[in-house]
Amino acid sequence: MKKITKLSIVLLVGLLVFTGCSDKDDKKVDKDSNKESGIQENKDSKVLRCTKTGEVTTGVDADLTYEVTYTGSYVDKVHTVEKLTSDNEQYLNQYKTLLEAGYAPYKDVKYYDYDIQVKNGVLTSTVDINYAKIDTDKMIEIDSNNSLLIKDGKIKLSDIQSMYEQIGAVCK
């Protein structure tokens, strides 16, 4: 059972480091609706909101939200808020340690910002990645698996969509 829990943690950490989602329906963005998230849009960009909720492991619930800003077929930015809720503070702190280790190599990468906090039985991980400005070669240098999504310095919306559909995210 511990192996399954550790495997689920490792898989989730891997997905959290490289976050995003998309949808087949292209929806226009109300610029005022994005003021809260701090996402700056140009008139041609669109935002897609993807969510996934459920139990990660016994006694740990997940609430994952991905806001992807894109222009045409390519991702510009991803804003992610992931919350894990548990009455097991030790588990949340262990998970925080795993997340911090996963994000640490990106610490000095400009346009890759993250914050992880544990408060009142909730671990909250917030990640903002500006793919339009980030050094994608540096990301691939940090982790060669990033090259699975980054092609010619860009991320295709369809590729990131496929990745998140595989974990069951719903985009609206």
N, C-alpha and C positions, 0 to 999 in steps of 0.2 A: 504494500500500500504506500509506503514511503517513497518507493521508486516512482510510482505513478504521480504522486504529488510533486516530487522533484522534477519529473519530466514535464508536467504541466507548467510548472514555474519557469523552467528553462525555455519552453516553447513560447510562453507569453512574453517573457523578457525579450526574446528575439524579435517578436512582432512589435513590441513597444518601442524599441530603438529606432525602427524604421517605419513610422506610422503614416497612415493615409487611407483614403477610400474614394470611391467615385460611384457614379450611377449612369445608367444608359439614358435617362431622361435629363436633357440639358435644361436647367431651370435658371431663369434670370434672377439676379440678386437685387434685393432692395438694399441700397447702400446704407440706409439708416439702421438696418437690422444687424450690421456687422460692426457698428461702433462699439458695442459691448466687448467683442472679442479682440478688438484692436487690429483687425485685418483691413488693410487698405486695398481698395479695389480700383481698377481702371474701368472705363465704361464697357470694355469688351470682356472682362473677367466674370466668371460665374462661381458660385459656391455650392458645394454639395455637403450635406450633413449626414453622417453615417453613425449608427449606434449599434451597440451590442450589449446585452445584459444577460446575466445568468450566474450560475454557481461555478466558480473556478475549481474549487475542491471543497470537501465537506466543511461547512461553516464559513466559507469565504465567498462573498458575492461580488461580482464585477459589474461596473457601469462604465462603458467605454464610449467616448464621443469623439468623432473625427470630423473636422471641418476642413474641406479641401478647396482651395481657391485655384482655379485653372483658367487658362485662356486657350481656346481652340482645343487641341488634343493633348495639351501638356500641362502638368501640374506646376503651379507657381509657388504655393505655400500650403503648409499643413499645420493646423492648430489642433492639438490633441489634449483632451482631459480624460484621464483614466482614474477611476476610483475603485478601490478594493475595500470592502467593509467586512470586519470580523471582530468578534469579541476577544480574539487571541492576539494580543498586542505583540507577543514574541514573533508570531508568524509575520505580521505586518512589518516589523522591524527587520526580519530576515529578508523579506521581499524587497524592502527599501535598499538594503545592502546590495542585493543582486542587481536592482535597477541602477543604482549608483555605479556599480562596476561596469554595467553595460553602456552607460552614458559617458563614463569618464574619458574614454579616448576622444570624444567629441568636444570636450571641455573648452578647448582653445580654437575650435572651428567657428569662424564668424558666421552668423546667421543660423546657428544651431543653438537654441536656448532651451534649457530644461530646469524644472524645479520639482523636488519630491519632498512631501511632508507627510508626517503621520500625526493625526490629531483625533482624539475622541473616537478611536476605533475605526478610523478611515484613513487609508493611504491615498493621497492624491498626487498624481504625476501629471505635470503639465509640460508639453513640449511644443515649441514653435520652430518650424524649419522653413526658411525661405529658399526654396529650390531655384528660384529665378536668379538668386545672387550667390548662393553658396558655392564653394569650391568642390564640385562633384568629384574631381580627381582625388582630392584629399580624402573624401569620404570612402572612395574605393581603396585608397591606400590604407586607410584605417581598417577596413573590413572588405575583403574581396567579394563577399556575398552581396554588397551593395551594387555590384555590377549586374546583378540579375534584374534590377529595376532601372538603373541609370544607363542609358544608351546615348552616346554622343553628347554627354553632358546634360541630358534631359530625362524626365520621367514621363512616360506616356500614361495618360489617364486610364486607358484600358488595362495596362499592366498592373497598376496599383489597385484598380477595381477587382481584377481577378484575384489578387492576393487577399483582399479583405472579404470577398465573397467566400473564399475557401474557409475562413474562420467563422462565417455565419453573420457578418455584419449586414445590417439592413440600411440602405440609403434612401433618403426621401428628399 
